[in-house]
Each structure stands twice: as C-alpha cells, then as structure tokens.
Amino acid sequence: MIIVNDFAIAPLPVACGLAEYPEEVIPVIKDAVPETTVIDAFALAKKTGNPRSMNVVLIGALAKKLNTQKKLWFSVIENRVPRKTWDVNKQAFELGFSAL
C-alpha cells in the first residue's frame, strides 16, 4: 500500500475486496523475500520540492541495485521529461541512488 498525503492507495485486489493488506506489511515482505530493500521514496521526493518525483527516486535506487551508470539515466531524463523538470528529476534520482 502506498500512502500519499494521508490517502492510502491499495493494490487492486485489496481495493476490490479480494485480498487483505497485512498490518505490518514490510516484515511480511522481508520474510518472503529477505533481500528486499525498503526506502521511503515519498519522503525523499518531498526533499526535491516535488513529491511527484517519487518514481524517479525509485528509479535511482533501482539503478544503484543494478549497478548502472548515472550518466545513462541522466541522459534518459533529459530525453524524456520537460527541460524545466530536469533538475528536480536528477535530484530525485540522486536521492534514490544514495539511499542504498
């Protein structure tokens, strides 16, 4: 479940009533997949001044896990998002990359 501005966004099966969300989901996930890494992407994205950059924070963390070069991702940012958002997105990427 993702919490954004105190609003819970549940996965589809939970939202449809087909499944229940565990109270303490992080330990449940870590028990099932011990190599799970948890970061507070929303809190990091808020540091950029734009909480909507949460997805780029997650891409930064993934890039670190996959051992890919930052310059490759910065090139993707520059080719895929409006120029006015480059700095925020690069900062979000860096925060995610540094979170691990």
N, C-alpha and C positions, 0 to 999 in steps of 0.2 A: 504494500500500500504506500502511496506517495501522499505526503501531506504538504499542501501548498496554501499558505495564508490561512491556516486552521481548517482547510477544506480537504477532506480525505478523498483521494482518487483511488478507487478499488479496482483490482483486476476484474475483467468481465465476468468470470464465473462467480466471484464474490458479489458483484453488483447485481447479478441475476438471481442470487439466492441458491446457486448450485453448489457453493462451497463456502466454508467459513474461514476467516482470516485468523491465524493464531495470534493470541495476545502478545506474546514475546517472539515476534517473527524472526529477528536476527539470530538468536540462539538456535531456533529450529532450522534455519537455512544453514548455519555453520555446522550443525550436527550432520546434516545431509551432505553438505559439500564443504569439507574442512578448509579448503584453500580459498574460500570466499573472502573477499576484501570489502570492507564497508567504509564508505566515506559519506559525509554529509554534503552532497553536491549542492543542495539548495542553499545552505549556509555559505558555502564557498562562492556560489554565484551571486549572492547578495553583496559580497565584498566588491564585486565589479561595478556595483550600482545598477545592475540589470539582472534580477533573479531569473529572467527567461533564458539566461545563458547557461542554465543548469546542464543542458545536454552537451554543451561544449566542455564543461568541467568533466563530465563523464568520458568524453572522447579523449581528453588529456590523460585521465587515469588509465584508460584502455591503451593508449599509445605507449605509456610507460610500461605497462604489463607486457605489451607485445614487442617492446624494445625497438620501436620505430623512431625515426628522426623527427625532431620538432620542425625542422625546416620544411619537410614534406607536408606536414599538417598546416603550417602557416601558409604555404602555397595554396592548399585546398581552401582555407578560409578566404584568402584573397581572391580566389577564383569563384567562390560560391555565395558569398554574403555581400551585402551592400558595403561600399567603402566606408561609410560612416560608422559601421559596426565592427570594423577590423580590430580596433584597439580593445574593445570590450571582449570580443571573442578570443583574441590572443591572450588577454589577461585571464579569462576563464580557463582556457586550455592550460596555461602555466600553473594555475592554482590546482587543477586536477592532476597534472603531471607531477607536481611537487607534493601532492597529498600522500603519495605512496612511498 
